[in-house]
Amino acid sequence: GLVIPHITRKLVGIDYRLVIPFSALFGAVLVMIADVVARIVNPPFETPLGAITALVGVPFFIYLANRKGGK
């Protein structure tokens, strides 16, 4: 949930008239993809959705922290 606005801002620019709707769209797509992956990874069990989204979020926030720390 926190990663999508950052990624969206990189893709569409800083105009919030675009960032907000595209964040909603990209967030929905991320959750949908994560849900499909969660169902496929460990059948017949379902992996928690938060674990799948963390695989995207944690590396991105580490990237952001390293980039901001270097300035």
N, CA, C and O atoms as a Tripos MOL2 file, in Angstrom:
@<TRIPOS>MOLECULE
protein
  284   283    71     0     0
PROTEIN
NO_CHARGES

@<TRIPOS>ATOM
      1 N           0.7970   -1.1980    0.0000 N.3       1 GLY1
      2 CA          0.0000    0.0000    0.0000 C.3       1 GLY1
      3 C           0.8410    1.2650    0.0000 C.2       1 GLY1
      4 O           0.4480    2.2670   -0.5970 O.2       1 GLY1
      5 N           1.9860    1.2350    0.6550 N.am      2 LEU2
      6 CA          2.8300    2.4270    0.7310 C.3       2 LEU2
      7 C           3.7480    2.5560   -0.4710 C.2       2 LEU2
      8 O           4.2010    3.6540   -0.7950 O.2       2 LEU2
      9 N           4.0190    1.4680   -1.1180 N.am      3 VAL3
     10 CA          4.9710    1.4660   -2.2300 C.3       3 VAL3
     11 C           4.3550    2.0270   -3.5100 C.2       3 VAL3
     12 O           5.0250    2.7260   -4.2700 O.2       3 VAL3
     13 N           3.1100    1.7290   -3.7410 N.am      4 ILE4
     14 CA          2.4680    2.0770   -5.0090 C.3       4 ILE4
     15 C           2.5010    3.5750   -5.3210 C.2       4 ILE4
     16 O           2.8100    3.9320   -6.4580 O.2       4 ILE4
     17 N           2.2010    4.4660   -4.3790 N.am      5 PRO5
     18 CA          2.2870    5.8920   -4.7320 C.3       5 PRO5
     19 C           3.6890    6.3340   -5.1450 C.2       5 PRO5
     20 O           3.8360    7.1900   -6.0170 O.2       5 PRO5
     21 N           4.7140    5.7590   -4.5300 N.am      6 HIS6
     22 CA          6.0930    6.0970   -4.9060 C.3       6 HIS6
     23 C           6.3990    5.6220   -6.3250 C.2       6 HIS6
     24 O           6.9830    6.3550   -7.1230 O.2       6 HIS6
     25 N           6.0030    4.4000   -6.6250 N.am      7 ILE7
     26 CA          6.2290    3.8600   -7.9660 C.3       7 ILE7
     27 C           5.4210    4.6550   -8.9920 C.2       7 ILE7
     28 O           5.9170    4.9730  -10.0730 O.2       7 ILE7
     29 N           4.1840    4.9700   -8.6460 N.am      8 THR8
     30 CA          3.3280    5.7300   -9.5590 C.3       8 THR8
     31 C           3.9210    7.0980   -9.8490 C.2       8 THR8
     32 O           3.9140    7.5490  -10.9940 O.2       8 THR8
     33 N           4.4340    7.7620   -8.8180 N.am      9 ARG9
     34 CA          5.0240    9.0830   -9.0150 C.3       9 ARG9
     35 C           6.2120    9.0100   -9.9590 C.2       9 ARG9
     36 O           6.4320    9.9290  -10.7480 O.2       9 ARG9
     37 N           6.9770    7.9330   -9.8900 N.am     10 LYS10
     38 CA          8.1030    7.7630  -10.8130 C.3      10 LYS10
     39 C           7.6160    7.5550  -12.2520 C.2      10 LYS10
     40 O           8.2730    7.9920  -13.1970 O.2      10 LYS10
     41 N           6.4750    6.8940  -12.4160 N.am     11 LEU11
     42 CA          5.9730    6.5730  -13.7520 C.3      11 LEU11
     43 C           5.1910    7.7090  -14.4060 C.2      11 LEU11
     44 O           5.3420    7.9530  -15.6030 O.2      11 LEU11
     45 N           4.3500    8.4130  -13.6260 N.am     12 VAL12
     46 CA          3.4630    9.4130  -14.2320 C.3      12 VAL12
     47 C           3.8420   10.8470  -13.9020 C.2      12 VAL12
     48 O           3.2340   11.7760  -14.4350 O.2      12 VAL12
     49 N           4.8220   11.0520  -13.0460 N.am     13 GLY13
     50 CA          5.2180   12.4120  -12.6840 C.3      13 GLY13
     51 C           4.6190   12.8300  -11.3510 C.2      13 GLY13
     52 O           4.0620   12.0080  -10.6240 O.2      13 GLY13
     53 N           4.7380   14.1120  -11.0390 N.am     14 ILE14
     54 CA          4.3310   14.5850   -9.7160 C.3      14 ILE14
     55 C           2.9470   15.2260   -9.6920 C.2      14 ILE14
     56 O           2.5160   15.7050   -8.6430 O.2      14 ILE14
     57 N           2.2510   15.2490  -10.8050 N.am     15 ASP15
     58 CA          0.9120   15.8360  -10.8650 C.3      15 ASP15
     59 C          -0.0730   14.9150  -10.1380 C.2      15 ASP15
     60 O          -0.3450   13.8030  -10.5900 O.2      15 ASP15
     61 N          -0.6010   15.3920   -9.0060 N.am     16 TYR16
     62 CA         -1.4700   14.5490   -8.1910 C.3      16 TYR16
     63 C          -2.8070   14.2450   -8.8550 C.2      16 TYR16
     64 O          -3.5090   13.3270   -8.4330 O.2      16 TYR16
     65 N          -3.1700   15.0030   -9.8860 N.am     17 ARG17
     66 CA         -4.3810   14.6590  -10.6380 C.3      17 ARG17
     67 C          -4.1910   13.3290  -11.3570 C.2      17 ARG17
     68 O          -5.1670   12.6440  -11.6600 O.2      17 ARG17
     69 N          -2.9460   12.9610  -11.6300 N.am     18 LEU18
     70 CA         -2.6400   11.6650  -12.2440 C.3      18 LEU18
     71 C          -2.1900   10.6430  -11.2080 C.2      18 LEU18
     72 O          -2.5240    9.4630  -11.3120 O.2      18 LEU18
     73 N          -1.4360   11.0890  -10.2130 N.am     19 VAL19
     74 CA         -0.8680   10.1590   -9.2310 C.3      19 VAL19
     75 C          -1.9630    9.4280   -8.4650 C.2      19 VAL19
     76 O          -1.8750    8.2150   -8.2760 O.2      19 VAL19
     77 N          -2.9860   10.1390   -8.0240 N.am     20 ILE20
     78 CA         -4.0170    9.5120   -7.1920 C.3      20 ILE20
     79 C          -4.8030    8.4370   -7.9480 C.2      20 ILE20
     80 O          -4.9030    7.3180   -7.4460 O.2      20 ILE20
     81 N          -5.3620    8.7160   -9.1230 N.am     21 PRO21
     82 CA         -6.1000    7.6370   -9.8000 C.3      21 PRO21
     83 C          -5.2100    6.4860  -10.2590 C.2      21 PRO21
     84 O          -5.6140    5.3250  -10.1950 O.2      21 PRO21
     85 N          -3.9940    6.8050  -10.7260 N.am     22 PHE22
     86 CA         -3.1070    5.7290  -11.1520 C.3      22 PHE22
     87 C          -2.6150    4.9070   -9.9640 C.2      22 PHE22
     88 O          -2.3690    3.7090  -10.1070 O.2      22 PHE22
     89 N          -2.4670    5.5280   -8.7960 N.am     23 SER23
     90 CA         -2.1000    4.7760   -7.5980 C.3      23 SER23
     91 C          -3.1860    3.7720   -7.2480 C.2      23 SER23
     92 O          -2.8940    2.6300   -6.8940 O.2      23 SER23
     93 N          -4.4340    4.1960   -7.3480 N.am     24 ALA24
     94 CA         -5.5420    3.2770   -7.0770 C.3      24 ALA24
     95 C          -5.5380    2.1210   -8.0700 C.2      24 ALA24
     96 O          -5.7270    0.9660   -7.6890 O.2      24 ALA24
     97 N          -5.3230    2.4350   -9.3350 N.am     25 LEU25
     98 CA         -5.2960    1.4030  -10.3700 C.3      25 LEU25
     99 C          -4.1230    0.4480  -10.1700 C.2      25 LEU25
    100 O          -4.3010   -0.7700  -10.1940 O.2      25 LEU25
    101 N          -2.9230    0.9980   -9.9750 N.am     26 PHE26
    102 CA         -1.7390    0.1530   -9.7930 C.3      26 PHE26
    103 C          -1.8260   -0.6570   -8.4980 C.2      26 PHE26
    104 O          -1.3670   -1.7990   -8.4500 O.2      26 PHE26
    105 N          -2.4100   -0.0730   -7.4520 N.am     27 GLY27
    106 CA         -2.5890   -0.7980   -6.1960 C.3      27 GLY27
    107 C          -3.5050   -1.9940   -6.3660 C.2      27 GLY27
    108 O          -3.2350   -3.0770   -5.8470 O.2      27 GLY27
    109 N          -4.5930   -1.7900   -7.1000 N.am     28 ALA28
    110 CA         -5.5190   -2.8930   -7.3570 C.3      28 ALA28
    111 C          -4.8490   -3.9880   -8.1750 C.2      28 ALA28
    112 O          -5.0450   -5.1750   -7.9120 O.2      28 ALA28
    113 N          -4.0650   -3.5910   -9.1600 N.am     29 VAL29
    114 CA         -3.3570   -4.5730   -9.9890 C.3      29 VAL29
    115 C          -2.3360   -5.3420   -9.1530 C.2      29 VAL29
    116 O          -2.2120   -6.5580   -9.2920 O.2      29 VAL29
    117 N          -1.6010   -4.6350   -8.2800 N.am     30 LEU30
    118 CA         -0.6160   -5.3060   -7.4240 C.3      30 LEU30
    119 C          -1.2840   -6.3290   -6.5160 C.2      30 LEU30
    120 O          -0.7900   -7.4480   -6.3770 O.2      30 LEU30
    121 N          -2.3960   -5.9610   -5.8980 N.am     31 VAL31
    122 CA         -3.0920   -6.8880   -5.0020 C.3      31 VAL31
    123 C          -3.6510   -8.0750   -5.7810 C.2      31 VAL31
    124 O          -3.6190   -9.2050   -5.2920 O.2      31 VAL31
    125 N          -4.1560   -7.8330   -6.9750 N.am     32 MET32
    126 CA         -4.6870   -8.9210   -7.7920 C.3      32 MET32
    127 C          -3.5720   -9.9000   -8.1820 C.2      32 MET32
    128 O          -3.7490  -11.1150   -8.0940 O.2      32 MET32
    129 N          -2.4360   -9.3690   -8.6090 N.am     33 ILE33
    130 CA         -1.3050  -10.2310   -8.9710 C.3      33 ILE33
    131 C          -0.7900  -10.9750   -7.7460 C.2      33 ILE33
    132 O          -0.4800  -12.1640   -7.8250 O.2      33 ILE33
    133 N          -0.6970  -10.2800   -6.6140 N.am     34 ALA34
    134 CA         -0.2300  -10.9200   -5.3830 C.3      34 ALA34
    135 C          -1.1810  -12.0270   -4.9520 C.2      34 ALA34
    136 O          -0.7330  -13.0600   -4.4540 O.2      34 ALA34
    137 N          -2.4800  -11.8330   -5.1330 N.am     35 ASP35
    138 CA         -3.4510  -12.8600   -4.7800 C.3      35 ASP35
    139 C          -3.2870  -14.0970   -5.6510 C.2      35 ASP35
    140 O          -3.3440  -15.2210   -5.1520 O.2      35 ASP35
    141 N          -3.0870  -13.8980   -6.9370 N.am     36 VAL36
    142 CA         -2.8740  -15.0340   -7.8420 C.3      36 VAL36
    143 C          -1.5990  -15.7770   -7.4560 C.2      36 VAL36
    144 O          -1.5880  -17.0060   -7.3950 O.2      36 VAL36
    145 N          -0.5280  -15.0350   -7.1950 N.am     37 VAL37
    146 CA          0.7380  -15.6620   -6.8000 C.3      37 VAL37
    147 C           0.5690  -16.4070   -5.4810 C.2      37 VAL37
    148 O           1.0900  -17.5110   -5.3250 O.2      37 VAL37
    149 N          -0.1550  -15.8120   -4.5250 N.am     38 ALA38
    150 CA         -0.3610  -16.4490   -3.2230 C.3      38 ALA38
    151 C          -1.1080  -17.7710   -3.3560 C.2      38 ALA38
    152 O          -0.8650  -18.7020   -2.5880 O.2      38 ALA38
    153 N          -1.9970  -17.8560   -4.3070 N.am     39 ARG39
    154 CA         -2.7430  -19.1030   -4.5120 C.3      39 ARG39
    155 C          -1.9160  -20.1570   -5.2450 C.2      39 ARG39
    156 O          -2.1420  -21.3540   -5.0670 O.2      39 ARG39
    157 N          -0.9640  -19.7240   -6.0630 N.am     40 ILE40
    158 CA         -0.1800  -20.6520   -6.8770 C.3      40 ILE40
    159 C           1.0450  -21.1810   -6.1390 C.2      40 ILE40
    160 O           1.4440  -22.3260   -6.3530 O.2      40 ILE40
    161 N           1.6460  -20.3720   -5.2810 N.am     41 VAL41
    162 CA          2.9400  -20.6920   -4.6730 C.3      41 VAL41
    163 C           2.9190  -21.9840   -3.8690 C.2      41 VAL41
    164 O           3.8350  -22.7970   -3.9930 O.2      41 VAL41
    165 N           1.8990  -22.1900   -3.0520 N.am     42 ASN42
    166 CA          1.9210  -23.2990   -2.1080 C.3      42 ASN42
    167 C           0.5700  -24.0220   -2.0690 C.2      42 ASN42
    168 O          -0.0960  -24.0220   -1.0340 O.2      42 ASN42
    169 N           0.1570  -24.6390   -3.1860 N.am     43 PRO43
    170 CA         -1.1380  -25.3240   -3.1510 C.3      43 PRO43
    171 C          -1.0620  -26.5550   -2.2580 C.2      43 PRO43
    172 O           0.0130  -27.1500   -2.1890 O.2      43 PRO43
    173 N          -2.0730  -26.9670   -1.5980 N.am     44 PRO44
    174 CA         -3.4420  -26.4570   -1.5540 C.3      44 PRO44
    175 C          -3.6260  -25.3250   -0.5370 C.2      44 PRO44
    176 O          -4.7540  -24.8930   -0.2990 O.2      44 PRO44
    177 N          -2.5580  -24.8500    0.0520 N.am     45 PHE45
    178 CA         -2.6540  -23.7620    1.0220 C.3      45 PHE45
    179 C          -2.4780  -22.4190    0.3220 C.2      45 PHE45
    180 O          -1.9450  -22.3410   -0.7850 O.2      45 PHE45
    181 N          -2.9310  -21.3790    0.9830 N.am     46 GLU46
    182 CA         -2.7800  -20.0360    0.4250 C.3      46 GLU46
    183 C          -1.7810  -19.2580    1.2770 C.2      46 GLU46
    184 O          -1.9530  -19.1220    2.4880 O.2      46 GLU46
    185 N          -0.7480  -18.7570    0.6330 N.am     47 THR47
    186 CA          0.2540  -17.9410    1.3040 C.3      47 THR47
    187 C          -0.3810  -16.5980    1.6650 C.2      47 THR47
    188 O          -1.1600  -16.0610    0.8780 O.2      47 THR47
    189 N          -0.0620  -16.0420    2.8460 N.am     48 PRO48
    190 CA         -0.6360  -14.7410    3.2080 C.3      48 PRO48
    191 C          -0.2980  -13.6610    2.1760 C.2      48 PRO48
    192 O           0.8370  -13.5610    1.7090 O.2      48 PRO48
    193 N          -1.2860  -12.8750    1.8390 N.am     49 LEU49
    194 CA         -1.1330  -11.8310    0.8360 C.3      49 LEU49
    195 C          -0.0860  -10.8050    1.2490 C.2      49 LEU49
    196 O           0.6430  -10.2890    0.4010 O.2      49 LEU49
    197 N          -0.0040  -10.5060    2.5360 N.am     50 GLY50
    198 CA          0.9870   -9.5480    3.0320 C.3      50 GLY50
    199 C           2.4110  -10.0080    2.7800 C.2      50 GLY50
    200 O           3.2970   -9.1860    2.5460 O.2      50 GLY50
    201 N           2.6360  -11.3040    2.8250 N.am     51 ALA51
    202 CA          3.9810  -11.8250    2.5570 C.3      51 ALA51
    203 C           4.3680  -11.6080    1.1000 C.2      51 ALA51
    204 O           5.5210  -11.3000    0.7970 O.2      51 ALA51
    205 N           3.4160  -11.7680    0.2130 N.am     52 ILE52
    206 CA          3.6960  -11.5760   -1.2120 C.3      52 ILE52
    207 C           3.9310  -10.0980   -1.5170 C.2      52 ILE52
    208 O           4.8690   -9.7570   -2.2380 O.2      52 ILE52
    209 N           3.0900   -9.2220   -0.9760 N.am     53 THR53
    210 CA          3.2720   -7.7940   -1.2370 C.3      53 THR53
    211 C           4.5460   -7.2720   -0.5860 C.2      53 THR53
    212 O           5.1430   -6.3130   -1.0760 O.2      53 THR53
    213 N           4.9640   -7.8900    0.5100 N.am     54 ALA54
    214 CA          6.2250   -7.4860    1.1450 C.3      54 ALA54
    215 C           7.4170   -7.7920    0.2440 C.2      54 ALA54
    216 O           8.4350   -7.1020    0.3100 O.2      54 ALA54
    217 N           7.3000   -8.8150   -0.5950 N.am     55 LEU55
    218 CA          8.3830   -9.1280   -1.5260 C.3      55 LEU55
    219 C           8.6030   -8.0030   -2.5270 C.2      55 LEU55
    220 O           9.7020   -7.8560   -3.0620 O.2      55 LEU55
    221 N           7.5760   -7.2110   -2.7820 N.am     56 VAL56
    222 CA          7.7110   -6.0360   -3.6430 C.3      56 VAL56
    223 C           8.1040   -4.8170   -2.8130 C.2      56 VAL56
    224 O           8.9780   -4.0450   -3.2080 O.2      56 VAL56
    225 N           7.4610   -4.6500   -1.6700 N.am     57 GLY57
    226 CA          7.6320   -3.4420   -0.8690 C.3      57 GLY57
    227 C           8.9730   -3.2890   -0.1970 C.2      57 GLY57
    228 O           9.5560   -2.2050   -0.2270 O.2      57 GLY57
    229 N           9.4720   -4.3370    0.4030 N.am     58 VAL58
    230 CA         10.7270   -4.2380    1.1630 C.3      58 VAL58
    231 C          11.9070   -3.8570    0.2750 C.2      58 VAL58
    232 O          12.6310   -2.9240    0.6210 O.2      58 VAL58
    233 N          12.1360   -4.5270   -0.8450 N.am     59 PRO59
    234 CA         13.2670   -4.1040   -1.6840 C.3      59 PRO59
    235 C          13.1300   -2.6690   -2.1920 C.2      59 PRO59
    236 O          14.1240   -1.9520   -2.3110 O.2      59 PRO59
    237 N          11.8980   -2.2520   -2.4900 N.am     60 PHE60
    238 CA         11.7150   -0.8880   -2.9830 C.3      60 PHE60
    239 C          12.0160    0.1320   -1.8920 C.2      60 PHE60
    240 O          12.6390    1.1570   -2.1660 O.2      60 PHE60
    241 N          11.5830   -0.1300   -0.6550 N.am     61 PHE61
    242 CA         11.8750    0.8050    0.4280 C.3      61 PHE61
    243 C          13.3560    0.8140    0.7840 C.2      61 PHE61
    244 O          13.8850    1.8520    1.1790 O.2      61 PHE61
    245 N          14.0260   -0.3080    0.6530 N.am     62 ILE62
    246 CA         15.4830   -0.3250    0.8510 C.3      62 ILE62
    247 C          16.1480    0.5280   -0.2150 C.2      62 ILE62
    248 O          17.0800    1.2760    0.0790 O.2      62 ILE62
    249 N          15.6770    0.4220   -1.4520 N.am     63 TYR63
    250 CA         16.1950    1.2640   -2.5280 C.3      63 TYR63
    251 C          15.9670    2.7420   -2.2070 C.2      63 TYR63
    252 O          16.8750    3.5590   -2.3600 O.2      63 TYR63
    253 N          14.7610    3.0830   -1.7650 N.am     64 LEU64
    254 CA         14.4680    4.4790   -1.4320 C.3      64 LEU64
    255 C          15.3420    4.9780   -0.2870 C.2      64 LEU64
    256 O          15.8310    6.1070   -0.3270 O.2      64 LEU64
    257 N          15.5400    4.1490    0.7280 N.am     65 ALA65
    258 CA         16.3580    4.5550    1.8740 C.3      65 ALA65
    259 C          17.8040    4.7760    1.4600 C.2      65 ALA65
    260 O          18.4360    5.7350    1.9010 O.2      65 ALA65
    261 N          18.3280    3.9010    0.6220 N.am     66 ASN66
    262 CA         19.7110    4.0650    0.1640 C.3      66 ASN66
    263 C          19.8630    5.2880   -0.7260 C.2      66 ASN66
    264 O          20.8760    5.9840   -0.6530 O.2      66 ASN66
    265 N          18.8850    5.5550   -1.5540 N.am     67 ARG67
    266 CA         18.9410    6.7040   -2.4510 C.3      67 ARG67
    267 C          18.8420    8.0040   -1.6700 C.2      67 ARG67
    268 O          19.5830    8.9450   -1.9550 O.2      67 ARG67
    269 N          17.9530    8.0790   -0.7010 N.am     68 LYS68
    270 CA         17.7790    9.2940    0.0980 C.3      68 LYS68
    271 C          18.9620    9.5020    1.0350 C.2      68 LYS68
    272 O          19.3650   10.6370    1.2870 O.2      68 LYS68
    273 N          19.5170    8.4130    1.5500 N.am     69 GLY69
    274 CA         20.6480    8.5230    2.4720 C.3      69 GLY69
    275 C          21.9170    8.9960    1.7960 C.2      69 GLY69
    276 O          22.7770    9.5940    2.4420 O.2      69 GLY69
    277 N          22.0470    8.7390    0.5040 N.am     70 GLY70
    278 CA         23.2550    9.1130   -0.2200 C.3      70 GLY70
    279 C          23.3050   10.5720   -0.6230 C.2      70 GLY70
    280 O          24.3550   11.0580   -1.0450 O.2      70 GLY70
    281 N          22.1910   11.2820   -0.5020 N.am     71 LYS71
    282 CA         22.1540   12.6900   -0.9420 C.3      71 LYS71
    283 C          22.6200   13.6320    0.1220 C.2      71 LYS71
    284 O          22.6470   14.8440   -0.0940 O.2      71 LYS71
@<TRIPOS>BOND
     1     1     2 1
     2     2     3 1
     3     3     4 2
     4     3     5 am
     5     5     6 1
     6     6     7 1
     7     7     8 2
     8     7     9 am
     9     9    10 1
    10    10    11 1
    11    11    12 2
    12    11    13 am
    13    13    14 1
    14    14    15 1
    15    15    16 2
    16    15    17 am
    17    17    18 1
    18    18    19 1
    19    19    20 2
    20    19    21 am
    21    21    22 1
    22    22    23 1
    23    23    24 2
    24    23    25 am
    25    25    26 1
    26    26    27 1
    27    27    28 2
    28    27    29 am
    29    29    30 1
    30    30    31 1
    31    31    32 2
    32    31    33 am
    33    33    34 1
    34    34    35 1
    35    35    36 2
    36    35    37 am
    37    37    38 1
    38    38    39 1
    39    39    40 2
    40    39    41 am
    41    41    42 1
    42    42    43 1
    43    43    44 2
    44    43    45 am
    45    45    46 1
    46    46    47 1
    47    47    48 2
    48    47    49 am
    49    49    50 1
    50    50    51 1
    51    51    52 2
    52    51    53 am
    53    53    54 1
    54    54    55 1
    55    55    56 2
    56    55    57 am
    57    57    58 1
    58    58    59 1
    59    59    60 2
    60    59    61 am
    61    61    62 1
    62    62    63 1
    63    63    64 2
    64    63    65 am
    65    65    66 1
    66    66    67 1
    67    67    68 2
    68    67    69 am
    69    69    70 1
    70    70    71 1
    71    71    72 2
    72    71    73 am
    73    73    74 1
    74    74    75 1
    75    75    76 2
    76    75    77 am
    77    77    78 1
    78    78    79 1
    79    79    80 2
    80    79    81 am
    81    81    82 1
    82    82    83 1
    83    83    84 2
    84    83    85 am
    85    85    86 1
    86    86    87 1
    87    87    88 2
    88    87    89 am
    89    89    90 1
    90    90    91 1
    91    91    92 2
    92    91    93 am
    93    93    94 1
    94    94    95 1
    95    95    96 2
    96    95    97 am
    97    97    98 1
    98    98    99 1
    99    99   100 2
   100    99   101 am
   101   101   102 1
   102   102   103 1
   103   103   104 2
   104   103   105 am
   105   105   106 1
   106   106   107 1
   107   107   108 2
   108   107   109 am
   109   109   110 1
   110   110   111 1
   111   111   112 2
   112   111   113 am
   113   113   114 1
   114   114   115 1
   115   115   116 2
   116   115   117 am
   117   117   118 1
   118   118   119 1
   119   119   120 2
   120   119   121 am
   121   121   122 1
   122   122   123 1
   123   123   124 2
   124   123   125 am
   125   125   126 1
   126   126   127 1
   127   127   128 2
   128   127   129 am
   129   129   130 1
   130   130   131 1
   131   131   132 2
   132   131   133 am
   133   133   134 1
   134   134   135 1
   135   135   136 2
   136   135   137 am
   137   137   138 1
   138   138   139 1
   139   139   140 2
   140   139   141 am
   141   141   142 1
   142   142   143 1
   143   143   144 2
   144   143   145 am
   145   145   146 1
   146   146   147 1
   147   147   148 2
   148   147   149 am
   149   149   150 1
   150   150   151 1
   151   151   152 2
   152   151   153 am
   153   153   154 1
   154   154   155 1
   155   155   156 2
   156   155   157 am
   157   157   158 1
   158   158   159 1
   159   159   160 2
   160   159   161 am
   161   161   162 1
   162   162   163 1
   163   163   164 2
   164   163   165 am
   165   165   166 1
   166   166   167 1
   167   167   168 2
   168   167   169 am
   169   169   170 1
   170   170   171 1
   171   171   172 2
   172   171   173 am
   173   173   174 1
   174   174   175 1
   175   175   176 2
   176   175   177 am
   177   177   178 1
   178   178   179 1
   179   179   180 2
   180   179   181 am
   181   181   182 1
   182   182   183 1
   183   183   184 2
   184   183   185 am
   185   185   186 1
   186   186   187 1
   187   187   188 2
   188   187   189 am
   189   189   190 1
   190   190   191 1
   191   191   192 2
   192   191   193 am
   193   193   194 1
   194   194   195 1
   195   195   196 2
   196   195   197 am
   197   197   198 1
   198   198   199 1
   199   199   200 2
   200   199   201 am
   201   201   202 1
   202   202   203 1
   203   203   204 2
   204   203   205 am
   205   205   206 1
   206   206   207 1
   207   207   208 2
   208   207   209 am
   209   209   210 1
   210   210   211 1
   211   211   212 2
   212   211   213 am
   213   213   214 1
   214   214   215 1
   215   215   216 2
   216   215   217 am
   217   217   218 1
   218   218   219 1
   219   219   220 2
   220   219   221 am
   221   221   222 1
   222   222   223 1
   223   223   224 2
   224   223   225 am
   225   225   226 1
   226   226   227 1
   227   227   228 2
   228   227   229 am
   229   229   230 1
   230   230   231 1
   231   231   232 2
   232   231   233 am
   233   233   234 1
   234   234   235 1
   235   235   236 2
   236   235   237 am
   237   237   238 1
   238   238   239 1
   239   239   240 2
   240   239   241 am
   241   241   242 1
   242   242   243 1
   243   243   244 2
   244   243   245 am
   245   245   246 1
   246   246   247 1
   247   247   248 2
   248   247   249 am
   249   249   250 1
   250   250   251 1
   251   251   252 2
   252   251   253 am
   253   253   254 1
   254   254   255 1
   255   255   256 2
   256   255   257 am
   257   257   258 1
   258   258   259 1
   259   259   260 2
   260   259   261 am
   261   261   262 1
   262   262   263 1
   263   263   264 2
   264   263   265 am
   265   265   266 1
   266   266   267 1
   267   267   268 2
   268   267   269 am
   269   269   270 1
   270   270   271 1
   271   271   272 2
   272   271   273 am
   273   273   274 1
   274   274   275 1
   275   275   276 2
   276   275   277 am
   277   277   278 1
   278   278   279 1
   279   279   280 2
   280   279   281 am
   281   281   282 1
   282   282   283 1
   283   283   284 2
@<TRIPOS>SUBSTRUCTURE
     1 GLY1         2 RESIDUE 1 A GLY
     2 LEU2         6 RESIDUE 1 A LEU
     3 VAL3        10 RESIDUE 1 A VAL
     4 ILE4        14 RESIDUE 1 A ILE
     5 PRO5        18 RESIDUE 1 A PRO
     6 HIS6        22 RESIDUE 1 A HIS
     7 ILE7        26 RESIDUE 1 A ILE
     8 THR8        30 RESIDUE 1 A THR
     9 ARG9        34 RESIDUE 1 A ARG
    10 LYS10       38 RESIDUE 1 A LYS
    11 LEU11       42 RESIDUE 1 A LEU
    12 VAL12       46 RESIDUE 1 A VAL
    13 GLY13       50 RESIDUE 1 A GLY
    14 ILE14       54 RESIDUE 1 A ILE
    15 ASP15       58 RESIDUE 1 A ASP
    16 TYR16       62 RESIDUE 1 A TYR
    17 ARG17       66 RESIDUE 1 A ARG
    18 LEU18       70 RESIDUE 1 A LEU
    19 VAL19       74 RESIDUE 1 A VAL
    20 ILE20       78 RESIDUE 1 A ILE
    21 PRO21       82 RESIDUE 1 A PRO
    22 PHE22       86 RESIDUE 1 A PHE
    23 SER23       90 RESIDUE 1 A SER
    24 ALA24       94 RESIDUE 1 A ALA
    25 LEU25       98 RESIDUE 1 A LEU
    26 PHE26      102 RESIDUE 1 A PHE
    27 GLY27      106 RESIDUE 1 A GLY
    28 ALA28      110 RESIDUE 1 A ALA
    29 VAL29      114 RESIDUE 1 A VAL
    30 LEU30      118 RESIDUE 1 A LEU
    31 VAL31      122 RESIDUE 1 A VAL
    32 MET32      126 RESIDUE 1 A MET
    33 ILE33      130 RESIDUE 1 A ILE
    34 ALA34      134 RESIDUE 1 A ALA
    35 ASP35      138 RESIDUE 1 A ASP
    36 VAL36      142 RESIDUE 1 A VAL
    37 VAL37      146 RESIDUE 1 A VAL
    38 ALA38      150 RESIDUE 1 A ALA
    39 ARG39      154 RESIDUE 1 A ARG
    40 ILE40      158 RESIDUE 1 A ILE
    41 VAL41      162 RESIDUE 1 A VAL
    42 ASN42      166 RESIDUE 1 A ASN
    43 PRO43      170 RESIDUE 1 A PRO
    44 PRO44      174 RESIDUE 1 A PRO
    45 PHE45      178 RESIDUE 1 A PHE
    46 GLU46      182 RESIDUE 1 A GLU
    47 THR47      186 RESIDUE 1 A THR
    48 PRO48      190 RESIDUE 1 A PRO
    49 LEU49      194 RESIDUE 1 A LEU
    50 GLY50      198 RESIDUE 1 A GLY
    51 ALA51      202 RESIDUE 1 A ALA
    52 ILE52      206 RESIDUE 1 A ILE
    53 THR53      210 RESIDUE 1 A THR
    54 ALA54      214 RESIDUE 1 A ALA
    55 LEU55      218 RESIDUE 1 A LEU
    56 VAL56      222 RESIDUE 1 A VAL
    57 GLY57      226 RESIDUE 1 A GLY
    58 VAL58      230 RESIDUE 1 A VAL
    59 PRO59      234 RESIDUE 1 A PRO
    60 PHE60      238 RESIDUE 1 A PHE
    61 PHE61      242 RESIDUE 1 A PHE
    62 ILE62      246 RESIDUE 1 A ILE
    63 TYR63      250 RESIDUE 1 A TYR
    64 LEU64      254 RESIDUE 1 A LEU
    65 ALA65      258 RESIDUE 1 A ALA
    66 ASN66      262 RESIDUE 1 A ASN
    67 ARG67      266 RESIDUE 1 A ARG
    68 LYS68      270 RESIDUE 1 A LYS
    69 GLY69      274 RESIDUE 1 A GLY
    70 GLY70      278 RESIDUE 1 A GLY
    71 LYS71      282 RESIDUE 1 A LYS
